[in-house]
């Protein structure tokens, strides 16, 4: 299993967009809300300079993709 890198919120949003997610709206609390057609789950990604690895792992799990797939989407 690939190790999760330390990335920013913007980098995470770009990776999730490559996986088919789109930005639905930007919340007042500086979070980006993302949705994907056919999925009930929404992703709330904070616009921080670095995301905690635990939060990133939870977002990946909520998106129903593996860590390896996500690391591949970062490239």
mmCIF file of the N, C-alpha and C atoms, coordinates in Angstrom:
data_MODEL
# 
_entry.id   MODEL 
# 
loop_
_atom_site.group_PDB 
_atom_site.id 
_atom_site.type_symbol 
_atom_site.label_atom_id 
_atom_site.label_alt_id 
_atom_site.label_comp_id 
_atom_site.label_asym_id 
_atom_site.label_entity_id 
_atom_site.label_seq_id 
_atom_site.pdbx_PDB_ins_code 
_atom_site.Cartn_x 
_atom_site.Cartn_y 
_atom_site.Cartn_z 
_atom_site.occupancy 
_atom_site.B_iso_or_equiv 
_atom_site.pdbx_formal_charge 
_atom_site.auth_seq_id 
_atom_site.auth_comp_id 
_atom_site.auth_asym_id 
_atom_site.auth_atom_id 
_atom_site.pdbx_PDB_model_num 
ATOM 1   N N  . UNK A 1 1  ? 0.847   -1.178 0.000   1.00 0.00 ? 1  UNK A N  1 
ATOM 2   C CA . UNK A 1 1  ? 0.000   0.000  0.000   1.00 0.00 ? 1  UNK A CA 1 
ATOM 3   C C  . UNK A 1 1  ? 0.890   1.237  0.000   1.00 0.00 ? 1  UNK A C  1 
ATOM 4   N N  . UNK A 1 2  ? 0.538   2.198  -0.818  1.00 0.00 ? 2  UNK A N  1 
ATOM 5   C CA . UNK A 1 2  ? 1.314   3.429  -0.927  1.00 0.00 ? 2  UNK A CA 1 
ATOM 6   C C  . UNK A 1 2  ? 1.113   4.299  0.306   1.00 0.00 ? 2  UNK A C  1 
ATOM 7   N N  . UNK A 1 3  ? 2.158   5.024  0.661   1.00 0.00 ? 3  UNK A N  1 
ATOM 8   C CA . UNK A 1 3  ? 2.066   5.931  1.794   1.00 0.00 ? 3  UNK A CA 1 
ATOM 9   C C  . UNK A 1 3  ? 1.408   7.228  1.333   1.00 0.00 ? 3  UNK A C  1 
ATOM 10  N N  . UNK A 1 4  ? 0.544   7.769  2.177   1.00 0.00 ? 4  UNK A N  1 
ATOM 11  C CA . UNK A 1 4  ? -0.116  9.023  1.835   1.00 0.00 ? 4  UNK A CA 1 
ATOM 12  C C  . UNK A 1 4  ? 0.859   10.188 1.937   1.00 0.00 ? 4  UNK A C  1 
ATOM 13  N N  . UNK A 1 5  ? 0.954   10.994 0.906   1.00 0.00 ? 5  UNK A N  1 
ATOM 14  C CA . UNK A 1 5  ? 1.823   12.163 0.979   1.00 0.00 ? 5  UNK A CA 1 
ATOM 15  C C  . UNK A 1 5  ? 1.121   13.296 1.730   1.00 0.00 ? 5  UNK A C  1 
ATOM 16  N N  . UNK A 1 6  ? 1.891   14.272 2.156   1.00 0.00 ? 6  UNK A N  1 
ATOM 17  C CA . UNK A 1 6  ? 1.319   15.472 2.762   1.00 0.00 ? 6  UNK A CA 1 
ATOM 18  C C  . UNK A 1 6  ? 1.013   16.430 1.619   1.00 0.00 ? 6  UNK A C  1 
ATOM 19  N N  . UNK A 1 7  ? -0.278  16.749 1.438   1.00 0.00 ? 7  UNK A N  1 
ATOM 20  C CA . UNK A 1 7  ? -0.697  17.604 0.333   1.00 0.00 ? 7  UNK A CA 1 
ATOM 21  C C  . UNK A 1 7  ? -1.609  18.704 0.845   1.00 0.00 ? 7  UNK A C  1 
ATOM 22  N N  . UNK A 1 8  ? -1.858  19.691 -0.004  1.00 0.00 ? 8  UNK A N  1 
ATOM 23  C CA . UNK A 1 8  ? -2.759  20.787 0.350   1.00 0.00 ? 8  UNK A CA 1 
ATOM 24  C C  . UNK A 1 8  ? -4.191  20.431 -0.043  1.00 0.00 ? 8  UNK A C  1 
ATOM 25  N N  . UNK A 1 9  ? -5.116  21.244 0.404   1.00 0.00 ? 9  UNK A N  1 
ATOM 26  C CA . UNK A 1 9  ? -6.512  21.048 0.037   1.00 0.00 ? 9  UNK A CA 1 
ATOM 27  C C  . UNK A 1 9  ? -6.729  21.198 -1.461  1.00 0.00 ? 9  UNK A C  1 
ATOM 28  N N  . UNK A 1 10 ? -6.022  22.162 -2.084  1.00 0.00 ? 10 UNK A N  1 
ATOM 29  C CA . UNK A 1 10 ? -6.148  22.371 -3.531  1.00 0.00 ? 10 UNK A CA 1 
ATOM 30  C C  . UNK A 1 10 ? -5.691  21.146 -4.309  1.00 0.00 ? 10 UNK A C  1 
ATOM 31  N N  . UNK A 1 11 ? -4.589  20.543 -3.877  1.00 0.00 ? 11 UNK A N  1 
ATOM 32  C CA . UNK A 1 11 ? -4.086  19.344 -4.558  1.00 0.00 ? 11 UNK A CA 1 
ATOM 33  C C  . UNK A 1 11 ? -5.072  18.195 -4.417  1.00 0.00 ? 11 UNK A C  1 
ATOM 34  N N  . UNK A 1 12 ? -5.691  18.074 -3.261  1.00 0.00 ? 12 UNK A N  1 
ATOM 35  C CA . UNK A 1 12 ? -6.686  17.019 -3.044  1.00 0.00 ? 12 UNK A CA 1 
ATOM 36  C C  . UNK A 1 12 ? -7.892  17.226 -3.948  1.00 0.00 ? 12 UNK A C  1 
ATOM 37  N N  . UNK A 1 13 ? -8.348  18.472 -4.071  1.00 0.00 ? 13 UNK A N  1 
ATOM 38  C CA . UNK A 1 13 ? -9.490  18.776 -4.943  1.00 0.00 ? 13 UNK A CA 1 
ATOM 39  C C  . UNK A 1 13 ? -9.171  18.386 -6.379  1.00 0.00 ? 13 UNK A C  1 
ATOM 40  N N  . UNK A 1 14 ? -7.978  18.719 -6.864  1.00 0.00 ? 14 UNK A N  1 
ATOM 41  C CA . UNK A 1 14 ? -7.590  18.374 -8.236  1.00 0.00 ? 14 UNK A CA 1 
ATOM 42  C C  . UNK A 1 14 ? -7.575  16.863 -8.443  1.00 0.00 ? 14 UNK A C  1 
ATOM 43  N N  . UNK A 1 15 ? -7.065  16.128 -7.453  1.00 0.00 ? 15 UNK A N  1 
ATOM 44  C CA . UNK A 1 15 ? -7.020  14.668 -7.570  1.00 0.00 ? 15 UNK A CA 1 
ATOM 45  C C  . UNK A 1 15 ? -8.430  14.081 -7.594  1.00 0.00 ? 15 UNK A C  1 
ATOM 46  N N  . UNK A 1 16 ? -9.318  14.578 -6.735  1.00 0.00 ? 16 UNK A N  1 
ATOM 47  C CA . UNK A 1 16 ? -10.687 14.066 -6.729  1.00 0.00 ? 16 UNK A CA 1 
ATOM 48  C C  . UNK A 1 16 ? -11.419 14.440 -8.020  1.00 0.00 ? 16 UNK A C  1 
ATOM 49  N N  . UNK A 1 17 ? -11.105 15.602 -8.602  1.00 0.00 ? 17 UNK A N  1 
ATOM 50  C CA . UNK A 1 17 ? -11.705 15.965 -9.886  1.00 0.00 ? 17 UNK A CA 1 
ATOM 51  C C  . UNK A 1 17 ? -11.293 14.978 -10.970 1.00 0.00 ? 17 UNK A C  1 
ATOM 52  N N  . UNK A 1 18 ? -10.054 14.516 -10.927 1.00 0.00 ? 18 UNK A N  1 
ATOM 53  C CA . UNK A 1 18 ? -9.599  13.507 -11.901 1.00 0.00 ? 18 UNK A CA 1 
ATOM 54  C C  . UNK A 1 18 ? -10.347 12.187 -11.727 1.00 0.00 ? 18 UNK A C  1 
ATOM 55  N N  . UNK A 1 19 ? -10.873 11.956 -10.525 1.00 0.00 ? 19 UNK A N  1 
ATOM 56  C CA . UNK A 1 19 ? -11.616 10.724 -10.251 1.00 0.00 ? 19 UNK A CA 1 
ATOM 57  C C  . UNK A 1 19 ? -13.104 10.877 -10.553 1.00 0.00 ? 19 UNK A C  1 
ATOM 58  N N  . UNK A 1 20 ? -13.516 12.031 -11.085 1.00 0.00 ? 20 UNK A N  1 
ATOM 59  C CA . UNK A 1 20 ? -14.912 12.219 -11.477 1.00 0.00 ? 20 UNK A CA 1 
ATOM 60  C C  . UNK A 1 20 ? -15.742 13.071 -10.535 1.00 0.00 ? 20 UNK A C  1 
ATOM 61  N N  . UNK A 1 21 ? -15.152 13.569 -9.473  1.00 0.00 ? 21 UNK A N  1 
ATOM 62  C CA . UNK A 1 21 ? -15.867 14.445 -8.544  1.00 0.00 ? 21 UNK A CA 1 
ATOM 63  C C  . UNK A 1 21 ? -15.840 15.867 -9.096  1.00 0.00 ? 21 UNK A C  1 
ATOM 64  N N  . UNK A 1 22 ? -16.853 16.667 -8.740  1.00 0.00 ? 22 UNK A N  1 
ATOM 65  C CA . UNK A 1 22 ? -16.877 18.061 -9.167  1.00 0.00 ? 22 UNK A CA 1 
ATOM 66  C C  . UNK A 1 22 ? -17.204 18.968 -7.981  1.00 0.00 ? 22 UNK A C  1 
ATOM 67  N N  . UNK A 1 23 ? -16.756 20.208 -8.080  1.00 0.00 ? 23 UNK A N  1 
ATOM 68  C CA . UNK A 1 23 ? -16.996 21.163 -7.003  1.00 0.00 ? 23 UNK A CA 1 
ATOM 69  C C  . UNK A 1 23 ? -18.435 21.659 -7.106  1.00 0.00 ? 23 UNK A C  1 
ATOM 70  N N  . UNK A 1 24 ? -19.221 21.365 -6.087  1.00 0.00 ? 24 UNK A N  1 
ATOM 71  C CA . UNK A 1 24 ? -20.605 21.824 -6.074  1.00 0.00 ? 24 UNK A CA 1 
ATOM 72  C C  . UNK A 1 24 ? -20.696 23.256 -5.573  1.00 0.00 ? 24 UNK A C  1 
ATOM 73  N N  . UNK A 1 25 ? -19.965 23.542 -4.499  1.00 0.00 ? 25 UNK A N  1 
ATOM 74  C CA . UNK A 1 25 ? -19.996 24.892 -3.938  1.00 0.00 ? 25 UNK A CA 1 
ATOM 75  C C  . UNK A 1 25 ? -18.815 25.080 -2.999  1.00 0.00 ? 25 UNK A C  1 
ATOM 76  N N  . UNK A 1 26 ? -18.619 26.310 -2.624  1.00 0.00 ? 26 UNK A N  1 
ATOM 77  C CA . UNK A 1 26 ? -17.577 26.661 -1.661  1.00 0.00 ? 26 UNK A CA 1 
ATOM 78  C C  . UNK A 1 26 ? -18.304 27.168 -0.416  1.00 0.00 ? 26 UNK A C  1 
ATOM 79  N N  . UNK A 1 27 ? -18.100 26.500 0.705   1.00 0.00 ? 27 UNK A N  1 
ATOM 80  C CA . UNK A 1 27 ? -18.760 26.884 1.950   1.00 0.00 ? 27 UNK A CA 1 
ATOM 81  C C  . UNK A 1 27 ? -18.078 28.105 2.555   1.00 0.00 ? 27 UNK A C  1 
ATOM 82  N N  . UNK A 1 28 ? -18.803 28.818 3.392   1.00 0.00 ? 28 UNK A N  1 
ATOM 83  C CA . UNK A 1 28 ? -18.250 30.009 4.031   1.00 0.00 ? 28 UNK A CA 1 
ATOM 84  C C  . UNK A 1 28 ? -17.062 29.691 4.922   1.00 0.00 ? 28 UNK A C  1 
ATOM 85  N N  . UNK A 1 29 ? -17.021 28.496 5.429   1.00 0.00 ? 29 UNK A N  1 
ATOM 86  C CA . UNK A 1 29 ? -15.961 28.103 6.353   1.00 0.00 ? 29 UNK A CA 1 
ATOM 87  C C  . UNK A 1 29 ? -14.689 27.663 5.625   1.00 0.00 ? 29 UNK A C  1 
ATOM 88  N N  . UNK A 1 30 ? -14.520 28.100 4.378   1.00 0.00 ? 30 UNK A N  1 
ATOM 89  C CA . UNK A 1 30 ? -13.345 27.787 3.565   1.00 0.00 ? 30 UNK A CA 1 
ATOM 90  C C  . UNK A 1 30 ? -13.199 26.291 3.311   1.00 0.00 ? 30 UNK A C  1 
ATOM 91  N N  . UNK A 1 31 ? -14.318 25.644 3.008   1.00 0.00 ? 31 UNK A N  1 
ATOM 92  C CA . UNK A 1 31 ? -14.332 24.243 2.621   1.00 0.00 ? 31 UNK A CA 1 
ATOM 93  C C  . UNK A 1 31 ? -14.908 24.148 1.215   1.00 0.00 ? 31 UNK A C  1 
ATOM 94  N N  . UNK A 1 32 ? -14.409 23.203 0.451   1.00 0.00 ? 32 UNK A N  1 
ATOM 95  C CA . UNK A 1 32 ? -14.937 22.937 -0.879  1.00 0.00 ? 32 UNK A CA 1 
ATOM 96  C C  . UNK A 1 32 ? -15.793 21.685 -0.783  1.00 0.00 ? 32 UNK A C  1 
ATOM 97  N N  . UNK A 1 33 ? -17.046 21.797 -1.202  1.00 0.00 ? 33 UNK A N  1 
ATOM 98  C CA . UNK A 1 33 ? -17.982 20.679 -1.163  1.00 0.00 ? 33 UNK A CA 1 
ATOM 99  C C  . UNK A 1 33 ? -18.005 20.053 -2.551  1.00 0.00 ? 33 UNK A C  1 
ATOM 100 N N  . UNK A 1 34 ? -17.703 18.751 -2.602  1.00 0.00 ? 34 UNK A N  1 
ATOM 101 C CA . UNK A 1 34 ? -17.631 18.051 -3.882  1.00 0.00 ? 34 UNK A CA 1 
ATOM 102 C C  . UNK A 1 34 ? -18.676 16.939 -3.941  1.00 0.00 ? 34 UNK A C  1 
ATOM 103 N N  . UNK A 1 35 ? -19.194 16.709 -5.145  1.00 0.00 ? 35 UNK A N  1 
ATOM 104 C CA . UNK A 1 35 ? -20.157 15.636 -5.397  1.00 0.00 ? 35 UNK A CA 1 
ATOM 105 C C  . UNK A 1 35 ? -19.714 14.849 -6.626  1.00 0.00 ? 35 UNK A C  1 
ATOM 106 N N  . UNK A 1 36 ? -20.307 13.674 -6.757  1.00 0.00 ? 36 UNK A N  1 
ATOM 107 C CA . UNK A 1 36 ? -20.044 12.838 -7.928  1.00 0.00 ? 36 UNK A CA 1 
ATOM 108 C C  . UNK A 1 36 ? -21.376 12.256 -8.374  1.00 0.00 ? 36 UNK A C  1 
ATOM 109 N N  . UNK A 1 37 ? -21.674 12.295 -9.665  1.00 0.00 ? 37 UNK A N  1 
ATOM 110 C CA . UNK A 1 37 ? -22.935 11.725 -10.146 1.00 0.00 ? 37 UNK A CA 1 
ATOM 111 C C  . UNK A 1 37 ? -23.068 10.254 -9.743  1.00 0.00 ? 37 UNK A C  1 
ATOM 112 N N  . UNK A 1 38 ? -24.232 9.901  -9.235  1.00 0.00 ? 38 UNK A N  1 
ATOM 113 C CA . UNK A 1 38 ? -24.498 8.528  -8.834  1.00 0.00 ? 38 UNK A CA 1 
ATOM 114 C C  . UNK A 1 38 ? -24.060 8.189  -7.420  1.00 0.00 ? 38 UNK A C  1 
ATOM 115 N N  . UNK A 1 39 ? -23.479 9.140  -6.700  1.00 0.00 ? 39 UNK A N  1 
ATOM 116 C CA . UNK A 1 39 ? -23.009 8.902  -5.332  1.00 0.00 ? 39 UNK A CA 1 
ATOM 117 C C  . UNK A 1 39 ? -23.829 9.753  -4.371  1.00 0.00 ? 39 UNK A C  1 
ATOM 118 N N  . UNK A 1 40 ? -24.185 9.189  -3.233  1.00 0.00 ? 40 UNK A N  1 
ATOM 119 C CA . UNK A 1 40 ? -24.899 9.940  -2.211  1.00 0.00 ? 40 UNK A CA 1 
ATOM 120 C C  . UNK A 1 40 ? -23.950 10.748 -1.341  1.00 0.00 ? 40 UNK A C  1 
ATOM 121 N N  . UNK A 1 41 ? -22.721 10.321 -1.280  1.00 0.00 ? 41 UNK A N  1 
ATOM 122 C CA . UNK A 1 41 ? -21.721 10.931 -0.418  1.00 0.00 ? 41 UNK A CA 1 
ATOM 123 C C  . UNK A 1 41 ? -21.264 12.276 -0.981  1.00 0.00 ? 41 UNK A C  1 
ATOM 124 N N  . UNK A 1 42 ? -21.013 13.231 -0.089  1.00 0.00 ? 42 UNK A N  1 
ATOM 125 C CA . UNK A 1 42 ? -20.357 14.471 -0.473  1.00 0.00 ? 42 UNK A CA 1 
ATOM 126 C C  . UNK A 1 42 ? -19.024 14.542 0.261   1.00 0.00 ? 42 UNK A C  1 
ATOM 127 N N  . UNK A 1 43 ? -18.063 15.195 -0.356  1.00 0.00 ? 43 UNK A N  1 
ATOM 128 C CA . UNK A 1 43 ? -16.755 15.384 0.266   1.00 0.00 ? 43 UNK A CA 1 
ATOM 129 C C  . UNK A 1 43 ? -16.622 16.841 0.671   1.00 0.00 ? 43 UNK A C  1 
ATOM 130 N N  . UNK A 1 44 ? -16.182 17.089 1.876   1.00 0.00 ? 44 UNK A N  1 
ATOM 131 C CA . UNK A 1 44 ? -15.945 18.438 2.368   1.00 0.00 ? 44 UNK A CA 1 
ATOM 132 C C  . UNK A 1 44 ? -14.443 18.581 2.607   1.00 0.00 ? 44 UNK A C  1 
ATOM 133 N N  . UNK A 1 45 ? -13.781 19.296 1.711   1.00 0.00 ? 45 UNK A N  1 
ATOM 134 C CA . UNK A 1 45 ? -12.325 19.395 1.747   1.00 0.00 ? 45 UNK A CA 1 
ATOM 135 C C  . UNK A 1 45 ? -11.928 20.795 2.202   1.00 0.00 ? 45 UNK A C  1 
ATOM 136 N N  . UNK A 1 46 ? -11.238 20.909 3.329   1.00 0.00 ? 46 UNK A N  1 
ATOM 137 C CA . UNK A 1 46 ? -10.813 22.231 3.793   1.00 0.00 ? 46 UNK A CA 1 
ATOM 138 C C  . UNK A 1 46 ? -9.711  22.803 2.899   1.00 0.00 ? 46 UNK A C  1 
ATOM 139 N N  . UNK A 1 47 ? -9.717  24.102 2.740   1.00 0.00 ? 47 UNK A N  1 
ATOM 140 C CA . UNK A 1 47 ? -8.703  24.769 1.918   1.00 0.00 ? 47 UNK A CA 1 
ATOM 141 C C  . UNK A 1 47 ? -7.495  25.129 2.782   1.00 0.00 ? 47 UNK A C  1 
ATOM 142 N N  . UNK A 1 48 ? -6.835  24.122 3.317   1.00 0.00 ? 48 UNK A N  1 
ATOM 143 C CA . UNK A 1 48 ? -5.664  24.328 4.156   1.00 0.00 ? 48 UNK A CA 1 
ATOM 144 C C  . UNK A 1 48 ? -4.390  24.093 3.343   1.00 0.00 ? 48 UNK A C  1 
ATOM 145 N N  . UNK A 1 49 ? -3.282  24.608 3.856   1.00 0.00 ? 49 UNK A N  1 
ATOM 146 C CA . UNK A 1 49 ? -1.995  24.396 3.175   1.00 0.00 ? 49 UNK A CA 1 
ATOM 147 C C  . UNK A 1 49 ? -1.561  22.945 3.252   1.00 0.00 ? 49 UNK A C  1 
ATOM 148 N N  . UNK A 1 50 ? -1.877  22.282 4.361   1.00 0.00 ? 50 UNK A N  1 
ATOM 149 C CA . UNK A 1 50 ? -1.598  20.844 4.497   1.00 0.00 ? 50 UNK A CA 1 
ATOM 150 C C  . UNK A 1 50 ? -2.801  20.168 5.131   1.00 0.00 ? 50 UNK A C  1 
ATOM 151 N N  . UNK A 1 51 ? -3.128  18.994 4.617   1.00 0.00 ? 51 UNK A N  1 
ATOM 152 C CA . UNK A 1 51 ? -4.218  18.198 5.179   1.00 0.00 ? 51 UNK A CA 1 
ATOM 153 C C  . UNK A 1 51 ? -3.631  17.112 6.063   1.00 0.00 ? 51 UNK A C  1 
ATOM 154 N N  . UNK A 1 52 ? -4.262  16.886 7.183   1.00 0.00 ? 52 UNK A N  1 
ATOM 155 C CA . UNK A 1 52 ? -3.853  15.814 8.070   1.00 0.00 ? 52 UNK A CA 1 
ATOM 156 C C  . UNK A 1 52 ? -4.059  14.476 7.359   1.00 0.00 ? 52 UNK A C  1 
ATOM 157 N N  . UNK A 1 53 ? -3.151  13.563 7.549   1.00 0.00 ? 53 UNK A N  1 
ATOM 158 C CA . UNK A 1 53 ? -3.253  12.266 6.850   1.00 0.00 ? 53 UNK A CA 1 
ATOM 159 C C  . UNK A 1 53 ? -4.505  11.491 7.247   1.00 0.00 ? 53 UNK A C  1 
ATOM 160 N N  . UNK A 1 54 ? -4.937  11.642 8.494   1.00 0.00 ? 54 UNK A N  1 
ATOM 161 C CA . UNK A 1 54 ? -6.170  10.961 8.927   1.00 0.00 ? 54 UNK A CA 1 
ATOM 162 C C  . UNK A 1 54 ? -7.386  11.488 8.185   1.00 0.00 ? 54 UNK A C  1 
ATOM 163 N N  . UNK A 1 55 ? -7.465  12.803 8.016   1.00 0.00 ? 55 UNK A N  1 
ATOM 164 C CA . UNK A 1 55 ? -8.563  13.409 7.271   1.00 0.00 ? 55 UNK A CA 1 
ATOM 165 C C  . UNK A 1 55 ? -8.514  12.984 5.808   1.00 0.00 ? 55 UNK A C  1 
ATOM 166 N N  . UNK A 1 56 ? -7.324  12.997 5.235   1.00 0.00 ? 56 UNK A N  1 
ATOM 167 C CA . UNK A 1 56 ? -7.179  12.599 3.839   1.00 0.00 ? 56 UNK A CA 1 
ATOM 168 C C  . UNK A 1 56 ? -7.587  11.140 3.636   1.00 0.00 ? 56 UNK A C  1 
ATOM 169 N N  . UNK A 1 57 ? -7.192  10.285 4.558   1.00 0.00 ? 57 UNK A N  1 
ATOM 170 C CA . UNK A 1 57 ? -7.574  8.874  4.463   1.00 0.00 ? 57 UNK A CA 1 
ATOM 171 C C  . UNK A 1 57 ? -9.089  8.711  4.557   1.00 0.00 ? 57 UNK A C  1 
ATOM 172 N N  . UNK A 1 58 ? -9.739  9.500  5.427   1.00 0.00 ? 58 UNK A N  1 
ATOM 173 C CA . UNK A 1 58 ? -11.202 9.446  5.559   1.00 0.00 ? 58 UNK A CA 1 
ATOM 174 C C  . UNK A 1 58 ? -11.883 9.927  4.277   1.00 0.00 ? 58 UNK A C  1 
ATOM 175 N N  . UNK A 1 59 ? -11.351 10.982 3.661   1.00 0.00 ? 59 UNK A N  1 
ATOM 176 C CA . UNK A 1 59 ? -11.921 11.468 2.405   1.00 0.00 ? 59 UNK A CA 1 
ATOM 177 C C  . UNK A 1 59 ? -11.795 10.422 1.304   1.00 0.00 ? 59 UNK A C  1 
ATOM 178 N N  . UNK A 1 60 ? -10.653 9.758  1.242   1.00 0.00 ? 60 UNK A N  1 
ATOM 179 C CA . UNK A 1 60 ? -10.437 8.707  0.242   1.00 0.00 ? 60 UNK A CA 1 
ATOM 180 C C  . UNK A 1 60 ? -11.424 7.559  0.469   1.00 0.00 ? 60 UNK A C  1 
ATOM 181 N N  . UNK A 1 61 ? -11.605 7.189  1.714   1.00 0.00 ? 61 UNK A N  1 
ATOM 182 C CA . UNK A 1 61 ? -12.551 6.123  2.049   1.00 0.00 ? 61 UNK A CA 1 
ATOM 183 C C  . UNK A 1 61 ? -13.973 6.523  1.661   1.00 0.00 ? 61 UNK A C  1 
ATOM 184 N N  . UNK A 1 62 ? -14.351 7.773  1.937   1.00 0.00 ? 62 UNK A N  1 
ATOM 185 C CA . UNK A 1 62 ? -15.692 8.255  1.589   1.00 0.00 ? 62 UNK A CA 1 
ATOM 186 C C  . UNK A 1 62 ? -15.909 8.299  0.080   1.00 0.00 ? 62 UNK A C  1 
ATOM 187 N N  . UNK A 1 63 ? -14.828 8.485  -0.678  1.00 0.00 ? 63 UNK A N  1 
ATOM 188 C CA . UNK A 1 63 ? -14.918 8.532  -2.140  1.00 0.00 ? 63 UNK A CA 1 
ATOM 189 C C  . UNK A 1 63 ? -14.911 7.133  -2.758  1.00 0.00 ? 63 UNK A C  1 
ATOM 190 N N  . UNK A 1 64 ? -14.765 6.098  -1.936  1.00 0.00 ? 64 UNK A N  1 
ATOM 191 C CA . UNK A 1 64 ? -14.746 4.704  -2.389  1.00 0.00 ? 64 UNK A CA 1 
ATOM 192 C C  . UNK A 1 64 ? -13.628 4.433  -3.394  1.00 0.00 ? 64 UNK A C  1 
ATOM 193 N N  . UNK A 1 65 ? -12.440 4.992  -3.124  1.00 0.00 ? 65 UNK A N  1 
ATOM 194 C CA . UNK A 1 65 ? -11.267 4.658  -3.917  1.00 0.00 ? 65 UNK A CA 1 
ATOM 195 C C  . UNK A 1 65 ? -10.166 4.199  -2.966  1.00 0.00 ? 65 UNK A C  1 
ATOM 196 N N  . UNK A 1 66 ? -9.168  3.533  -3.504  1.00 0.00 ? 66 UNK A N  1 
ATOM 197 C CA . UNK A 1 66 ? -8.078  3.052  -2.659  1.00 0.00 ? 66 UNK A CA 1 
ATOM 198 C C  . UNK A 1 66 ? -6.994  4.129  -2.553  1.00 0.00 ? 66 UNK A C  1 
ATOM 199 N N  . UNK A 1 67 ? -6.135  3.967  -1.575  1.00 0.00 ? 67 UNK A N  1 
ATOM 200 C CA . UNK A 1 67 ? -5.021  4.900  -1.389  1.00 0.00 ? 67 UNK A CA 1 
ATOM 201 C C  . UNK A 1 67 ? -4.115  4.867  -2.617  1.00 0.00 ? 67 UNK A C  1 
ATOM 202 N N  . UNK A 1 68 ? -3.870  3.675  -3.159  1.00 0.00 ? 68 UNK A N  1 
ATOM 203 C CA . UNK A 1 68 ? -3.029  3.562  -4.353  1.00 0.00 ? 68 UNK A CA 1 
ATOM 204 C C  . UNK A 1 68 ? -3.626  4.322  -5.534  1.00 0.00 ? 68 UNK A C  1 
ATOM 205 N N  . UNK A 1 69 ? -4.950  4.209  -5.714  1.00 0.00 ? 69 UNK A N  1 
ATOM 206 C CA . UNK A 1 69 ? -5.599  4.940  -6.785  1.00 0.00 ? 69 UNK A CA 1 
ATOM 207 C C  . UNK A 1 69 ? -5.458  6.445  -6.583  1.00 0.00 ? 69 UNK A C  1 
ATOM 208 N N  . UNK A 1 70 ? -5.640  6.889  -5.352  1.00 0.00 ? 70 UNK A N  1 
ATOM 209 C CA . UNK A 1 70 ? -5.544  8.322  -5.059  1.00 0.00 ? 70 UNK A CA 1 
ATOM 210 C C  . UNK A 1 70 ? -4.132  8.835  -5.327  1.00 0.00 ? 70 UNK A C  1 
ATOM 211 N N  . UNK A 1 71 ? -3.114  8.103  -4.888  1.00 0.00 ? 71 UNK A N  1 
ATOM 212 C CA . UNK A 1 71 ? -1.740  8.514  -5.138  1.00 0.00 ? 71 UNK A CA 1 
ATOM 213 C C  . UNK A 1 71 ? -1.475  8.593  -6.632  1.00 0.00 ? 71 UNK A C  1 
ATOM 214 N N  . UNK A 1 72 ? -2.045  7.672  -7.400  1.00 0.00 ? 72 UNK A N  1 
ATOM 215 C CA . UNK A 1 72 ? -1.920  7.723  -8.857  1.00 0.00 ? 72 UNK A CA 1 
ATOM 216 C C  . UNK A 1 72 ? -2.599  8.943  -9.459  1.00 0.00 ? 72 UNK A C  1 
ATOM 217 N N  . UNK A 1 73 ? -3.695  9.398  -8.858  1.00 0.00 ? 73 UNK A N  1 
ATOM 218 C CA . UNK A 1 73 ? -4.403  10.578 -9.346  1.00 0.00 ? 73 UNK A CA 1 
ATOM 219 C C  . UNK A 1 73 ? -3.645  11.873 -9.063  1.00 0.00 ? 73 UNK A C  1 
ATOM 220 N N  . UNK A 1 74 ? -2.727  11.841 -8.125  1.00 0.00 ? 74 UNK A N  1 
ATOM 221 C CA . UNK A 1 74 ? -1.957  13.039 -7.779  1.00 0.00 ? 74 UNK A CA 1 
ATOM 222 C C  . UNK A 1 74 ? -0.929  13.379 -8.853  1.00 0.00 ? 74 UNK A C  1 
ATOM 223 N N  . UNK A 1 75 ? -0.538  12.410 -9.655  1.00 0.00 ? 75 UNK A N  1 
ATOM 224 C CA . UNK A 1 75 ? 0.518   12.612 -10.644 1.00 0.00 ? 75 UNK A CA 1 
ATOM 225 C C  . UNK A 1 75 ? 0.001   13.207 -11.921 1.00 0.00 ? 75 UNK A C  1 
# 
